[in-house]
Amino acid sequence: MTALKSRKYLEEILEKTQEELETALVDAKKELFNLRFQNATNQLDNTSRIKEVRKNIARIKTIQTQRQMGLIK
């Protein structure tokens, strides 16, 4: 994920509500599980996607934490 893509993704998740973030987090975790499973069975072509999804999960969790602390809306 290039810097431009990650910036765009960050802007997208900042626009989401708390409920939408929870849904996005669950979806990302499911995707990560599936990617890891595919990797273990040698069916995954793009292994860099695992790293990308892990970072997206961290971004979502960071936004959630910042909202709980009142740092952002």
Chimera marker file (.cmm) of the C-alpha trace (Angstrom):
<marker_set name="trace">
<marker id="1" x="0.000" y="0.000" z="0.000" r="1" g="1" b="0" radius="0.5"/>
<marker id="2" x="1.519" y="3.249" z="-1.053" r="1" g="1" b="0" radius="0.5"/>
<marker id="3" x="1.413" y="6.369" z="1.071" r="1" g="1" b="0" radius="0.5"/>
<marker id="4" x="-1.366" y="7.753" z="-1.091" r="1" g="1" b="0" radius="0.5"/>
<marker id="5" x="-3.490" y="4.624" z="-0.688" r="1" g="1" b="0" radius="0.5"/>
<marker id="6" x="-2.945" y="4.493" z="3.065" r="1" g="1" b="0" radius="0.5"/>
<marker id="7" x="-3.843" y="8.190" z="3.366" r="1" g="1" b="0" radius="0.5"/>
<marker id="8" x="-7.037" y="7.614" z="1.388" r="1" g="1" b="0" radius="0.5"/>
<marker id="9" x="-7.910" y="4.606" z="3.585" r="1" g="1" b="0" radius="0.5"/>
<marker id="10" x="-7.303" y="6.692" z="6.702" r="1" g="1" b="0" radius="0.5"/>
<marker id="11" x="-9.634" y="9.413" z="5.404" r="1" g="1" b="0" radius="0.5"/>
<marker id="12" x="-12.277" y="6.760" z="4.697" r="1" g="1" b="0" radius="0.5"/>
<marker id="13" x="-12.182" y="5.309" z="8.197" r="1" g="1" b="0" radius="0.5"/>
<marker id="14" x="-12.220" y="8.752" z="9.793" r="1" g="1" b="0" radius="0.5"/>
<marker id="15" x="-15.587" y="9.382" z="8.111" r="1" g="1" b="0" radius="0.5"/>
<marker id="16" x="-17.120" y="6.190" z="9.525" r="1" g="1" b="0" radius="0.5"/>
<marker id="17" x="-19.251" y="5.990" z="12.643" r="1" g="1" b="0" radius="0.5"/>
<marker id="18" x="-18.251" y="3.860" z="15.626" r="1" g="1" b="0" radius="0.5"/>
<marker id="19" x="-20.605" y="1.071" z="14.510" r="1" g="1" b="0" radius="0.5"/>
<marker id="20" x="-19.178" y="1.128" z="10.987" r="1" g="1" b="0" radius="0.5"/>
<marker id="21" x="-15.664" y="0.922" z="12.457" r="1" g="1" b="0" radius="0.5"/>
<marker id="22" x="-16.656" y="-2.140" z="14.480" r="1" g="1" b="0" radius="0.5"/>
<marker id="23" x="-17.993" y="-3.786" z="11.329" r="1" g="1" b="0" radius="0.5"/>
<marker id="24" x="-14.864" y="-2.864" z="9.370" r="1" g="1" b="0" radius="0.5"/>
<marker id="25" x="-12.687" y="-4.287" z="12.155" r="1" g="1" b="0" radius="0.5"/>
<marker id="26" x="-14.571" y="-7.593" z="12.186" r="1" g="1" b="0" radius="0.5"/>
<marker id="27" x="-14.348" y="-7.807" z="8.382" r="1" g="1" b="0" radius="0.5"/>
<marker id="28" x="-10.621" y="-7.069" z="8.426" r="1" g="1" b="0" radius="0.5"/>
<marker id="29" x="-9.998" y="-9.709" z="11.079" r="1" g="1" b="0" radius="0.5"/>
<marker id="30" x="-11.938" y="-12.272" z="9.028" r="1" g="1" b="0" radius="0.5"/>
<marker id="31" x="-9.925" y="-11.350" z="5.957" r="1" g="1" b="0" radius="0.5"/>
<marker id="32" x="-6.676" y="-11.691" z="7.902" r="1" g="1" b="0" radius="0.5"/>
<marker id="33" x="-7.721" y="-15.134" z="9.124" r="1" g="1" b="0" radius="0.5"/>
<marker id="34" x="-8.530" y="-16.229" z="5.579" r="1" g="1" b="0" radius="0.5"/>
<marker id="35" x="-5.246" y="-14.833" z="4.250" r="1" g="1" b="0" radius="0.5"/>
<marker id="36" x="-3.261" y="-16.646" z="6.923" r="1" g="1" b="0" radius="0.5"/>
<marker id="37" x="-5.120" y="-19.861" z="6.164" r="1" g="1" b="0" radius="0.5"/>
<marker id="38" x="-4.411" y="-19.498" z="2.442" r="1" g="1" b="0" radius="0.5"/>
<marker id="39" x="-0.766" y="-18.774" z="3.200" r="1" g="1" b="0" radius="0.5"/>
<marker id="40" x="-0.467" y="-21.883" z="5.355" r="1" g="1" b="0" radius="0.5"/>
<marker id="41" x="-1.886" y="-24.032" z="2.545" r="1" g="1" b="0" radius="0.5"/>
<marker id="42" x="0.322" y="-22.358" z="-0.092" r="1" g="1" b="0" radius="0.5"/>
<marker id="43" x="-2.661" y="-20.884" z="-1.936" r="1" g="1" b="0" radius="0.5"/>
<marker id="44" x="-1.811" y="-17.222" z="-1.357" r="1" g="1" b="0" radius="0.5"/>
<marker id="45" x="-0.137" y="-15.402" z="-4.238" r="1" g="1" b="0" radius="0.5"/>
<marker id="46" x="0.152" y="-11.906" z="-2.746" r="1" g="1" b="0" radius="0.5"/>
<marker id="47" x="1.657" y="-12.367" z="0.717" r="1" g="1" b="0" radius="0.5"/>
<marker id="48" x="2.102" y="-8.624" z="1.178" r="1" g="1" b="0" radius="0.5"/>
<marker id="49" x="-1.680" y="-8.388" z="1.584" r="1" g="1" b="0" radius="0.5"/>
<marker id="50" x="-1.307" y="-9.903" z="5.074" r="1" g="1" b="0" radius="0.5"/>
<marker id="51" x="0.881" y="-6.992" z="6.172" r="1" g="1" b="0" radius="0.5"/>
<marker id="52" x="-1.512" y="-4.502" z="4.599" r="1" g="1" b="0" radius="0.5"/>
<marker id="53" x="-4.549" y="-5.936" z="6.401" r="1" g="1" b="0" radius="0.5"/>
<marker id="54" x="-2.660" y="-6.009" z="9.726" r="1" g="1" b="0" radius="0.5"/>
<marker id="55" x="-1.850" y="-2.322" z="9.326" r="1" g="1" b="0" radius="0.5"/>
<marker id="56" x="-5.466" y="-1.541" z="8.453" r="1" g="1" b="0" radius="0.5"/>
<marker id="57" x="-6.594" y="-3.286" z="11.643" r="1" g="1" b="0" radius="0.5"/>
<marker id="58" x="-4.132" y="-1.168" z="13.616" r="1" g="1" b="0" radius="0.5"/>
<marker id="59" x="-5.416" y="1.994" z="11.926" r="1" g="1" b="0" radius="0.5"/>
<marker id="60" x="-9.013" y="1.152" z="12.820" r="1" g="1" b="0" radius="0.5"/>
<marker id="61" x="-8.095" y="0.398" z="16.438" r="1" g="1" b="0" radius="0.5"/>
<marker id="62" x="-6.123" y="3.645" z="16.674" r="1" g="1" b="0" radius="0.5"/>
<marker id="63" x="-9.101" y="5.688" z="15.462" r="1" g="1" b="0" radius="0.5"/>
<marker id="64" x="-11.367" y="3.911" z="17.951" r="1" g="1" b="0" radius="0.5"/>
<marker id="65" x="-8.980" y="4.618" z="20.818" r="1" g="1" b="0" radius="0.5"/>
<marker id="66" x="-8.584" y="8.269" z="19.843" r="1" g="1" b="0" radius="0.5"/>
<marker id="67" x="-12.358" y="8.693" z="19.743" r="1" g="1" b="0" radius="0.5"/>
<marker id="68" x="-12.749" y="7.085" z="23.163" r="1" g="1" b="0" radius="0.5"/>
<marker id="69" x="-10.152" y="9.447" z="24.575" r="1" g="1" b="0" radius="0.5"/>
<marker id="70" x="-11.880" y="12.405" z="22.946" r="1" g="1" b="0" radius="0.5"/>
<marker id="71" x="-8.931" y="13.358" z="20.773" r="1" g="1" b="0" radius="0.5"/>
<marker id="72" x="-10.981" y="13.290" z="17.564" r="1" g="1" b="0" radius="0.5"/>
<marker id="73" x="-14.675" y="13.350" z="16.700" r="1" g="1" b="0" radius="0.5"/>
<link id1="1" id2="2" r="1" g="1" b="0" radius="0.2"/>
<link id1="2" id2="3" r="1" g="1" b="0" radius="0.2"/>
<link id1="3" id2="4" r="1" g="1" b="0" radius="0.2"/>
<link id1="4" id2="5" r="1" g="1" b="0" radius="0.2"/>
<link id1="5" id2="6" r="1" g="1" b="0" radius="0.2"/>
<link id1="6" id2="7" r="1" g="1" b="0" radius="0.2"/>
<link id1="7" id2="8" r="1" g="1" b="0" radius="0.2"/>
<link id1="8" id2="9" r="1" g="1" b="0" radius="0.2"/>
<link id1="9" id2="10" r="1" g="1" b="0" radius="0.2"/>
<link id1="10" id2="11" r="1" g="1" b="0" radius="0.2"/>
<link id1="11" id2="12" r="1" g="1" b="0" radius="0.2"/>
<link id1="12" id2="13" r="1" g="1" b="0" radius="0.2"/>
<link id1="13" id2="14" r="1" g="1" b="0" radius="0.2"/>
<link id1="14" id2="15" r="1" g="1" b="0" radius="0.2"/>
<link id1="15" id2="16" r="1" g="1" b="0" radius="0.2"/>
<link id1="16" id2="17" r="1" g="1" b="0" radius="0.2"/>
<link id1="17" id2="18" r="1" g="1" b="0" radius="0.2"/>
<link id1="18" id2="19" r="1" g="1" b="0" radius="0.2"/>
<link id1="19" id2="20" r="1" g="1" b="0" radius="0.2"/>
<link id1="20" id2="21" r="1" g="1" b="0" radius="0.2"/>
<link id1="21" id2="22" r="1" g="1" b="0" radius="0.2"/>
<link id1="22" id2="23" r="1" g="1" b="0" radius="0.2"/>
<link id1="23" id2="24" r="1" g="1" b="0" radius="0.2"/>
<link id1="24" id2="25" r="1" g="1" b="0" radius="0.2"/>
<link id1="25" id2="26" r="1" g="1" b="0" radius="0.2"/>
<link id1="26" id2="27" r="1" g="1" b="0" radius="0.2"/>
<link id1="27" id2="28" r="1" g="1" b="0" radius="0.2"/>
<link id1="28" id2="29" r="1" g="1" b="0" radius="0.2"/>
<link id1="29" id2="30" r="1" g="1" b="0" radius="0.2"/>
<link id1="30" id2="31" r="1" g="1" b="0" radius="0.2"/>
<link id1="31" id2="32" r="1" g="1" b="0" radius="0.2"/>
<link id1="32" id2="33" r="1" g="1" b="0" radius="0.2"/>
<link id1="33" id2="34" r="1" g="1" b="0" radius="0.2"/>
<link id1="34" id2="35" r="1" g="1" b="0" radius="0.2"/>
<link id1="35" id2="36" r="1" g="1" b="0" radius="0.2"/>
<link id1="36" id2="37" r="1" g="1" b="0" radius="0.2"/>
<link id1="37" id2="38" r="1" g="1" b="0" radius="0.2"/>
<link id1="38" id2="39" r="1" g="1" b="0" radius="0.2"/>
<link id1="39" id2="40" r="1" g="1" b="0" radius="0.2"/>
<link id1="40" id2="41" r="1" g="1" b="0" radius="0.2"/>
<link id1="41" id2="42" r="1" g="1" b="0" radius="0.2"/>
<link id1="42" id2="43" r="1" g="1" b="0" radius="0.2"/>
<link id1="43" id2="44" r="1" g="1" b="0" radius="0.2"/>
<link id1="44" id2="45" r="1" g="1" b="0" radius="0.2"/>
<link id1="45" id2="46" r="1" g="1" b="0" radius="0.2"/>
<link id1="46" id2="47" r="1" g="1" b="0" radius="0.2"/>
<link id1="47" id2="48" r="1" g="1" b="0" radius="0.2"/>
<link id1="48" id2="49" r="1" g="1" b="0" radius="0.2"/>
<link id1="49" id2="50" r="1" g="1" b="0" radius="0.2"/>
<link id1="50" id2="51" r="1" g="1" b="0" radius="0.2"/>
<link id1="51" id2="52" r="1" g="1" b="0" radius="0.2"/>
<link id1="52" id2="53" r="1" g="1" b="0" radius="0.2"/>
<link id1="53" id2="54" r="1" g="1" b="0" radius="0.2"/>
<link id1="54" id2="55" r="1" g="1" b="0" radius="0.2"/>
<link id1="55" id2="56" r="1" g="1" b="0" radius="0.2"/>
<link id1="56" id2="57" r="1" g="1" b="0" radius="0.2"/>
<link id1="57" id2="58" r="1" g="1" b="0" radius="0.2"/>
<link id1="58" id2="59" r="1" g="1" b="0" radius="0.2"/>
<link id1="59" id2="60" r="1" g="1" b="0" radius="0.2"/>
<link id1="60" id2="61" r="1" g="1" b="0" radius="0.2"/>
<link id1="61" id2="62" r="1" g="1" b="0" radius="0.2"/>
<link id1="62" id2="63" r="1" g="1" b="0" radius="0.2"/>
<link id1="63" id2="64" r="1" g="1" b="0" radius="0.2"/>
<link id1="64" id2="65" r="1" g="1" b="0" radius="0.2"/>
<link id1="65" id2="66" r="1" g="1" b="0" radius="0.2"/>
<link id1="66" id2="67" r="1" g="1" b="0" radius="0.2"/>
<link id1="67" id2="68" r="1" g="1" b="0" radius="0.2"/>
<link id1="68" id2="69" r="1" g="1" b="0" radius="0.2"/>
<link id1="69" id2="70" r="1" g="1" b="0" radius="0.2"/>
<link id1="70" id2="71" r="1" g="1" b="0" radius="0.2"/>
<link id1="71" id2="72" r="1" g="1" b="0" radius="0.2"/>
<link id1="72" id2="73" r="1" g="1" b="0" radius="0.2"/>
</marker_set>
